[in-house]
Amino acid sequence: MLNKDFLKENAEIFAFLTIACFCLAVYGQVVSFEFINTDDDLYVYENPKVLSGLTLEAIYWAFTAFHAANWHPLTWISHQLDVSLFGSNAGAHHATNVIFHLLNSFLAFLLFQRLLGDYWKAFFVSLLFAIHPTHVESVAWISERKDVLSTMFWILTMLAYLNYSQAKTRVYLHYALVVLLFVLGLMSKPMLVTLPFVLLLCDYWPLERLKTLQDLPKLVIEKLPLFVLTGISSYITFLAQSSAGAVQAFEALPLTTRILNATIAYVKYIFMMFYPINLGLQYGYDNVISSWKAAGALLFLSTISAFCLWQARSRKYLIVGWLWFLGTLVPVIGLVQVGAQSMADRYTYIPYFGLFIMLVCGLGELAEKFHLQKAVVVAGFIACLVSSVLCFRQVSYWKDSETLYRHSITVVGESFLIAHNLCHTLFFKNELEEATQYCLKSIVWNRYFDRTYSLLGLISVKQNRPEEALNYLSMALELNPRDPVNYLNLANALFILGRNDEAEEKLTKFIELMKRDQNKLDFNILLRAYSDVGLAYFKNKENEKAIRLYGRLVGSFPDNLEIRLNYAILLFASGELDEADKQIAFIIEKSPTYAEAYNIRGLILAAKGKIEEAKQQLEKAIQINPNLESAKQNLEALKNLGGEKK
């Protein structure tokens, strides 16, 4: 039986094991989850620069390209490394996120043990961080690798800063390590731009380096290299997001609306920490933001701020925790609006440390005053158990796109983006009637979102209603004539109607815009849409036109492996086996873990009569992606054939 001395001597091991058990019990389920079709396509499964794995060319791209409205080369490299190690197995990519989150939880314990100087306070801060339901979005969403990776560097930077602040020798080396880790963090996600300000807060408490206002200039000058790096990172981020069209203009979202929403969002984030129920993806803006609600939120925030200032000398943890929370949310609170969301669960990943500090230190003080230490520890464990149950349930909603969107639209309500995304998901599952219903809901909630009209047009094409499709697609083009996909989809409908010259004209415009906008936020999603036109040619037995179309697209976008794969499939179906194999060879050279390429090569070799070689290629495809059903079916069919043809 464990005794008190054993626990005391192995306290850190107990903390790490407890955190690990909670964390893995909650997040272990993600290894069976799929990719989500919001952003995961841009970040992994449709990004040829990631699917190529960790190569010199891919690393060069990571450092030189603006993609997905960001510049975060270390995040790209981590995804590329995952592909090199695990291929496109979604479960393995999920597992990497969980490993980073677990590591962050361990590091948080070490950090707060030093900052707070109390084992149980550090333990509960790190355990709450590990299993809080609002953090699920950062961990269970593969695209949010940048959150868990950058937070690792955030905590390491703070640990290095603690060493620097207490160093007696090699001070410059300690400071150089602080700068290096900070740079690595910024190259993972620019959320770290607020870290120098948090270090100043730590100078005030608990480091006690900022005792009077006279100490402030010296401490600010000390951090000038960090502030300069913050400025550079902010500028690069603004360029990346502006080039992708992700930053909303004040005409689209006025400054007064942003300020009112930011005030309310702060209060909602506080509420979500204590009551993490009905969490979803993509919280949209209210059609009308109540000025009374905003005034009430401002009064609430002002009251807490005044109380923390009043207690700033006697209870320093309050003002430090409060300003940590307020300050680290500034880049994502919506004053500079990126995307359409009014707030997001993932934005709490670092800011909640501030509220956790206030909570555990406040409860610790009360427990000491009233001699309730044991009762508070027991209550803390009960609260963490409840949080872990809620967290487990929240994680389960991320198993696939459809489950996530159905849950989100239930809890978030009238979100045109979620309705559109669910429609998109159902469309690709060929559940067209229900997809149409959600598209129509999306239009009711936002009649100016061109993508929904475009999607309705594609549904009408599949339902063999070309005239109706033409109306929807023309509306999409009218709403947004700068979006290449609108020209492409319209070209498809025109072709089906037999208006080939007009279709070719729209197709030419599509290629022109795509070549111009290759850094656009949704480049890969748009580029994928070309296939309907080529397939329409092919279905009408106009193979020569289909091959010419794909050849043209391959020439325009030589590095896009999805286009080249479809080109190879058309060549194969037309009997041009050698040319098809040549295209597949190019794909495999660029992306050795592209499972579908091995699948198609297996079919090509089988058509040439090389059955055993074909089997090897199909087995390779299944090894890379065990969920590739078409490869399994093809391999089974070849095994039933028997020996190799001569």
N, C-alpha and C positions, 0 to 999 in steps of 0.2 A: 504493500500500500504506500502511496506517495505521502511523504511528510512535508512539513513546512520548510525544513532546511533544504530538501531536495528542490522544491519549487523556487526557493530563494536563490539557490546556487545556479539554477538553470532557467532563470526568469526569461531571458531573451529567447532561448530555444522554445519555451512554452508560448511566448508571444508569436514567434514565427510559425510554429505548428498550428496554433489556433487560427491565425490569419489565413494560412494556407488551406486548412480544412474548410473554413467558411467560404473562402473564395472559390475553391475548386468544386465544392458542393453546389454552389450557385451557378458557376460558369462552365462546368464540365460538359453540359449538354450541347454547347455550341459546336463541338467537333462533328456533329451530324447535321449542322445547318448548311444552308445554301448561300450563294451570293445574293445580295439585294440589288435589284435593277435601278436603284437610285445611287449613282456615283460609283458603285463597285465596278460597273462597266468601264468608266473612265479611268479608274485607278488600277484595275487588274484585268478582268477577263476579256475586254475588248481593246486593251491598250497594247499595241504591238511592241512598244518600247519596254514594257514590263514583261510581256509574254516571251520576249527573247531571252529572259534571264539576266544574270549578272555578267555582262560583257563590257569591254572598254567602250564600245559604241553606246551602249545603254547608259553607262555612267556619265559619259560626255553629255548625252541628251538630258540626263537628270539635272546637271549643273547649268545647262544653257537654255533650257526651254521653259516657257510659261505654259503650264497645262493644268486643266481643271481649276483655272482662276487662281493658281498659287505658284509660288516658287519655294519648294521644300525638297531639295535634292536628297537629303538623308532618308526622308520618307519614301521617295521613289526607290532608292537603293534597297531599303528594307523589303519592299514588295518584290523587287527583282530577285533578291536573294531567296525569298520564299518560293518563287517560281523555279529557280535553279534547284532548290532542295526538294520541293513537293509538287512541282508542276502546277496545274490549275485546280488542285484539290481544295475546295472551299473550306472543308473542315480543318485542314492544316493551317490555312491562312487565319482562320478564326483562333486556332490554338495559339498562334504567335501573339495575337492581341492579348489573350488571357495571360500568357507568360509575362509580357511587359506590364500588364496591370498588377499582377502578383508581385513582380519585382518592385514596382512603384509603391505598393503597400508596405513591403519590407523596408524600403528606403525611407518612407514616411515615418515609420516607427523609429528608425535611427535618428532621423532629423529632429523629430519632436521630443524625443528623449533628451536630446541636447538642448533644444530651445526651451522646453518647459521644465526640464530638470525633475520630471516625475514619471515613474514607470507607467502607472495606470492611466494617467492623462494621455501619454504618448500612445499607449496600447489602444485606447478607445478612439482616439483621432484616426489612427491608421486602420482600425477595424471598420469604423464607420465609412471611411474612404473606400475600403475594399468592397463593401456590400451595400452601399447606398443605391437605391433604385434609379436615381437620376443619372448615375454613372454608367448605366447599361448601354446607352447609346454610344458612348465613347469606346466601349469594349466589344460589344456584340456586332458592331458595324465595321466591317473590314476597312472601309474607306476612312474610318476615323483612327487608323494606325497613327496618324500624325498627332493625335491627342495623347495616346499612351506613350509614344516615343519621345515627344517633346517634354512631357511631364517628367520622364526619367532624367532628362538633362536639367530640367528646372530644379529638381531635388538635389541632384549631384552638384549643381552650381551653388546651391545654398550650403550644402555640406562643405564644399571647398571654401566658401566665403567664411564660414565659421572657423575653419582652420587658419585662414589668412588673418582674420581679426584677432586671433589669439597667438599668432606666430611670433617668436622672438628672433628666429634666424630664417634665412632664405625667404624673406618676405616677398621678394619680387617673383620668385618661382611659384609661391602660393597664389599670388595675384594672377600670374600668367595662366595658371590652371583654371581660375575662376573665369577669365576671359575666354579661354578655349572651350570650356563646357558651355558657356553662354552662347558662343557662336554655333556650336553643334546643335544646341536647342533651337536657335533661330532658324537653322537650316532644316529643322524638323517641322516646325510650325511657328509662325510669327507671333503667336499668343504670348511668347516670352518677353515681348516688348515692355511689359509692366514689371518685370522682375527687378530691375534696378531700384524701383520705388519701394518694392517689398523689402529689399535689403536695407533701405533707409529706415523703414519701419522697425526692422530687427535691430538696427543701431539704437533706436530709442528704447525698445524692449524686445527681448530680454538682455541684449548685449550691453546695454547702458553705456554706449559710446556717444550717444547724443544726449548729454545732460543739460546743456543750455543752448540757446540760439547761437552763441558764439562758436559752438562746435559744428554747426550746420554747413558753413561754407567749405570747411576742410573735408567733410564727408562727401559733399556733392562733388567737389573737385576730384576726390579719390575715385569716384565712379564715372568720371567723364568719358573714359573709353567705352564703358557700357552704354552710356547715353548716346554716344556717337553711333555705336552699332545699332541701337534701338532706332535712331533716325534713319539710318541706311536701310534697315529691314522694313520699316514702315513705308519708305518710298518705293522699294522694290515690290512690296505687297500691293500697294496702290496701283502700280503699273501693271502687275499681273492681273489683278481683278478688273481694272479698267479695260485692258486689252481683250478680256473675255466677255465684256459687257455685263459683268456681275454687279457693278456698283450702280445703284439706282440714283437717278438725278433728282434734284429737289422738286422739279416739276411733277415727277411721278409720285414722290412721297415728301410733302412739305416738311420743313424743319420743325414747325409746331407739332405736327403729328408725331415726328420722331421723339421729340422731347417728352410729350405726354405719354407715349408708349413706353419710353425708357423708364420713366418714373413708376409707372404701373408694373413694368416687368421686374424691377428690383423687388417690389413687395411680393410678387408672385413667386420669385425665386426663393425668398425667405419662407413663404408658405409651403412650397414644394419640399423644402428640406425637412420640415416637420410632418408633412402630410403628403408623401409621395404616391398619390393615388391618381388614376386616370392619366397616366403619362403617355404621350404619343409622339408621332413624328410630324414636323412642320406645322407649328402653331402659326396660324395666319393672323393678319391684322384685323381688328374689328372694323366693320364698315363705318361706324361712328364711335369715336373714342370719347367717353363721357368726361367732361371737364370736372364734374364733381368727383368722379372716381379718381381722376388724376390728382385733384386737390387733396383728397383723403389720403392717397398714397404719399404725397409730398409731406403732409402733416405727420404721418407715421414715420417716415424716414427721418424727418427733421427732429422728431422727439427722441428717437434712438440716438441720433448724432449728438444732440444736446446732452443726453444722459452720459454718453461715452466721453464727451469732452469734459463734463463735470467730474467724472471719475478718472480722468486721464493721469492723475498723479498717484492716486491710491490704488487704482485697479487698471494698470496699464494694458493688461491683456485685452480689455474691452475695446479701447480705441485702436489698438494694433489689429485685432481680429476684424473689427468693423471696416477699417480703411482697407485692409487686405481684400475683403469681400467686395466693397464698392469699387476699388481701384482696378482690380484684375478683371472685372466685368466691363470696364469702359470700352475696350476695343471691339466688343461684340454686343454691346447693349443697344445698338441700332442708330446711334447718332450719325455714323457713316454706314449707310445701309448696304449690306451685301446679301443678295438673294431676296426672297419674298417672305421669310419667316420673321415673326415679331420677337421670338425667343426660341431657345432650344435646350433640351436636357444636357447636351454635350458641353454647353458653355459653363456648366457648374463644376467641371472636373477639378480645376484649380481653385476657383473662388470659394468653394465650400470649406476649404481649409480654414479660412478666416472665421466662418461661423462655427466650425467645429472647435476652434480655439476658445471662442467666447463661451460655448456651451460647456465644454469639459472643465475649463478653469473656473467658471461660475459655479457649477455643481460641486467641484472639488472644494471651493471655498466654503460653500454652505455645509458640505459634509463634515469638514473640519470644525466649523463653528458649532455644529449641533452633535458632533461625535457620531456621525452616520456613515462613516467610510465604507463599512462592509455592506450596508444596505444600498448605498449608491452604486457600488461595484456590481452587486446582484441585479439591481435595476438596470444597470448598463448592459449586462449580458442579456437580460430579457428583451430590452429594446433592440439589441443587435440581432437576436433571434427573429423578432418580428420583421426587422428590416431585411434579413436574409430571405425570409419567405416571400415578401413582396418583391424582392430583387429577383428571386428565382422565377416567379410568375412573369415579371417584366421581360426577363431574358427569353422566355419561351415564345414571346410574340415575334421574335426576330428570326424564327426558323426559316422563313422564306418570304418573298415579296408579298404574296397574297395575304398571308396571315398578318403581317405587319400592317398593311394598308387597311384591311378590314377592321382590325383593332383600333387603328389611329382614327379612322373616320367615325368610329363609334364614340370615342372619348373626346376628340378635338371638335367634332361638329362640322360646320359648313366650311370646309377647306377645299377650294377648287383644285389645289395641287394634289392632294391625296386622292380625290375623286378621279383626277386625270391619270395619276399613276396606277390606280387600281384598274381603270379602264384599259390602260396600256398593257398591264399584266394579263388581264382576261383576254385581250385581243390576241396575244401571242399563245394563249392556251386554246384559242379558237372558240371561246365562249362568247359569241358575238352579241347575243341578245342582252345579256347582263352587262357586257362592256358598254353597249349603247346607252343603257340606263345611267351608268356612272358618268359617261361623257356628257349626257344631257344635264345631270346634276351639276357638273363642273361648269357648264355654260351658264346655268342659272346663278351660280355663285360668283362667276366672273365671265361676263360675255365678251371680254376683250382678249382672252388668252387664245392666241392663234393655234397653238399646238393641239388643243382639243378639237377644233374644227377639222384640222388636218387628220387627226385620228379617226374622227367620224367619217371622213372621206375614205380612208383606207378600209374601214369596216364596210362601207357601202360598196366599195370595189369587190371585197370578198363575197358580199351577198349578191353580186351581179346586178348592182343598181348604179350603172355608170353615170347616168344623168344626175342622180342625187349626189353621187360622189363629187361630180364636177361643181355643183353648187357649194358644197362644204369646202372643197379645196380652193375654190375661187375666193371664198370668204376669208380663209386662212391667209392667202396671198395678199389680199387687200389689207388685212390687219397688220401683216408683217412682211413687206416685200423684200426685206434684207435677209430673210431666213432661207437658206438653200433648200431645205427639205420641202418647203412649200412648192417650189418649182418642180422638184422631182416627183412628188406625189401627183401634182397636176399633170405632169407629162404622162404618168402611168394611166390616169383616167382618160386623157385625150387619145392615147394609143388604143385603148380598149374601144373607144368610140369610132376608131378608124381615122382620126384626124392626125395622121402621122407627121405631117410637116410642122404643125403646131407643137406636137409632142417633142420633136427633135429640137425645136427652138427653146422650149422650156428646159430640156436636158442640157443644152449648151450653156444656158444661164446658170443652171445648177453647178456644173463643173467650174465655170468661171468664178462663182462665189466661193465654192469650196477651196479652190486653189488660193484665193485671197484670204480666207478666214481659217487657216489650219490651226491657229492657236485659240480658236473660239472655244468657249466653255464646253459645248456639247458636240465637238467636232466628230467624234467617233459614232455617236448616236445618229447624227445626220448622215454620215457617210454610209452607214449600214442600210439606209433606206433605199439606196439605188437599186437593190436587187429586184424589186417588183417589176421594174421596166424590162430588165433583161430576161426575167423569167416569163414575162408575158410574151416576148418574142419567141422564147423557146417553146412554150406551150402551144403556140400557133405554128409550130414546126418551121419557124424562120430562124434556124440555127445560125446561119451565116450572120444575120443582123445581131443576134444575141452575142455571138463571139466577138463581133466587131465592137459592140458596145462595151463589153468587159475589157477587151484589149485597149480600148480608148481610156477607160478608167484606170487600168493598171499602168498605162503610160503616164497618166496625170498624177497618180498617187502610188508610186512604185513601192513604197515602204508599208503600205497598208496590206497586211497579210490576209485580212478577211476578204477583200476584193479579189486578191490573187487566188485564194482558195476556191471561191465561187467560179472564177475564170477556169481553174483547173477542172472543176466538176463539169462545167459546160463542155470543155474540150473532151473530157472522158466520155460524156454522154453522146458526143458527136463522132466518137470513134478515133479522135486524134490522140492516141495513147502516148506517143513519145513526147508531144508538146505538153500534154497534161502532166506527165511525170517530171518534165523540166520545171514546170511551175511549182510542183510539190517539193522538188529538191531545193529550190530557192527558199521556200517557206521554212523547211526543216533546218537549213543552214542558218537562217536568221533567228529561228525560234525552235530549238531542239526539243522543247517540251510542249509543242502544239499537237495535242492528241489527235484532233480531227484530221490533220495532215497525214499522219501515219495510217489512219483509217482509210482515207481516199487512196493513198499509195497502195494499200493492200488490195483494194478493188482493181486498181490499174494493173498490178502484177498478176492478179487472178485472171483478168481479161487477156493478158499476154500468155496465160497458161503456166505461170510460175507459181504453183499453188503453195509450195512450202515456204517460199520467200514471202508470199502474201500473208500466210499465217503468222510469220514472225513480225511483220509490220502491224498486223491487227493486235497481236499480243502486246506489242510495244505501246500501242494506243491505249489499251485497257490498263496496262501498268501505270501509265501517266495519269489517266483519268478512269478510275474503276466504275464510274457512273455513266460511261459513254455506251448507252444501250445499242446504238447502231453498230458499233464495233463488235460487241458481243454477238449480235445477231449475224453479222457477216462472218465472223470466225466460226460460229456454229454451222453455218451453211457450208463453209469450205471443208470443215471436218467431215461433214456428211458426204462430200464428194469423193473422198478417198485419196488416192495417190496423185502425184503431180503429172500433169500432161507433158508429153515430149514434143 
